[in-house]
Amino acid sequence: MHSTRGRHFRHARAAASFHALQANLGTADGSGLYRERYPVEAGDNAYSYEWPFSQVHIAIADLANQPGVTSHRSDKDLASATRAQEHYWNASGGTTGLPGYAS
């Protein structure tokens, strides 16, 4: 069994990593999306591809759902990531003709 002190330490480390991600890869355009790499260079895509974003989304869900640790900020970040994920939805299906998330 993990101690409460250890759990809070791990949560603080995870939160610090998330804040570094936000500071270096987050966008300030209200989309909730992230850049593919840092530093941004000429010719880079405006946003990451769907798969890297999905991994950020999962990490935010992990932060928001840690047992014994509550954070309203993590809940807001999770709601933002859930909305942002929909930017990748392609209802027409692109080349496959089947709806799905663009990658």
C-alpha positions in Angstrom: 0.0 0.0 0.0 1.3 3.5 -0.9 1.6 6.1 1.8 -0.4 9.3 1.5 2.8 11.3 1.5 4.2 9.3 -1.4 0.9 9.6 -3.4 1.0 13.4 -3.0 4.6 13.5 -4.0 3.9 11.5 -7.2 0.9 13.7 -7.9 3.1 16.8 -7.5 5.7 15.4 -9.9 3.0 14.5 -12.5 1.5 17.9 -12.1 4.9 19.6 -12.6 5.4 17.5 -15.8 2.0 18.5 -17.1 2.7 22.2 -16.4 6.0 21.8 -18.4 4.1 20.2 -21.2 1.6 23.1 -21.2 4.3 25.7 -21.1 6.3 24.2 -23.9 3.8 22.5 -26.2 0.5 24.0 -25.3 -1.2 26.5 -27.7 -2.7 29.8 -26.6 -5.4 29.9 -29.4 -8.2 28.4 -27.3 -8.2 25.1 -29.3 -6.8 23.0 -26.4 -4.4 21.4 -28.8 -0.6 21.0 -28.5 2.3 21.5 -30.8 4.2 18.5 -32.1 7.6 19.6 -30.9 9.5 22.3 -29.1 10.9 24.7 -30.1 8.5 25.4 -33.0 10.3 25.9 -36.3 9.2 27.3 -39.6 7.3 24.7 -41.6 6.1 22.8 -38.5 2.4 21.8 -38.3 0.3 24.1 -36.2 -0.7 21.2 -34.0 0.5 17.7 -33.2 -1.0 14.6 -34.9 -3.9 12.9 -33.3 -1.9 10.0 -31.7 0.5 12.3 -29.6 -2.5 14.3 -28.6 -4.4 11.2 -27.5 -1.5 10.4 -25.2 -1.7 13.8 -23.6 -5.4 13.3 -23.2 -4.8 10.0 -21.4 -2.2 11.6 -19.1 -4.7 14.3 -18.2 -7.3 11.7 -17.4 -4.7 9.9 -15.2 -4.1 13.2 -13.3 -7.8 13.9 -12.9 -8.5 10.4 -11.6 -5.7 9.7 -9.2 -7.2 8.0 -6.1 -7.0 10.1 -2.9 -6.0 13.3 -4.8 -8.6 15.8 -5.9 -8.0 18.6 -8.3 -10.7 20.8 -9.9 -8.0 22.1 -12.2 -7.4 18.6 -13.5 -11.1 18.2 -14.1 -11.1 21.4 -16.2 -8.0 20.2 -18.1 -9.7 16.9 -18.8 -12.9 18.6 -20.1 -10.7 20.8 -22.3 -8.8 17.8 -23.7 -12.1 15.9 -24.4 -13.4 18.9 -26.4 -10.0 19.3 -28.2 -9.9 15.7 -29.2 -13.0 16.4 -31.4 -10.8 18.6 -33.7 -9.4 15.3 -35.0 -12.8 13.8 -35.8 -13.4 13.3 -39.5 -17.1 12.5 -40.1 -16.6 11.9 -43.8 -13.8 9.4 -43.2 -11.2 10.9 -45.6 -9.8 8.2 -47.9 -11.5 5.3 -46.2 -15.0 6.8 -46.3 -15.5 5.6 -42.8 -15.9 8.1 -39.9 -13.0 8.2 -37.5 -10.3 10.2 -35.9 -7.7 11.6 -38.3 -4.1 10.7 -37.5 
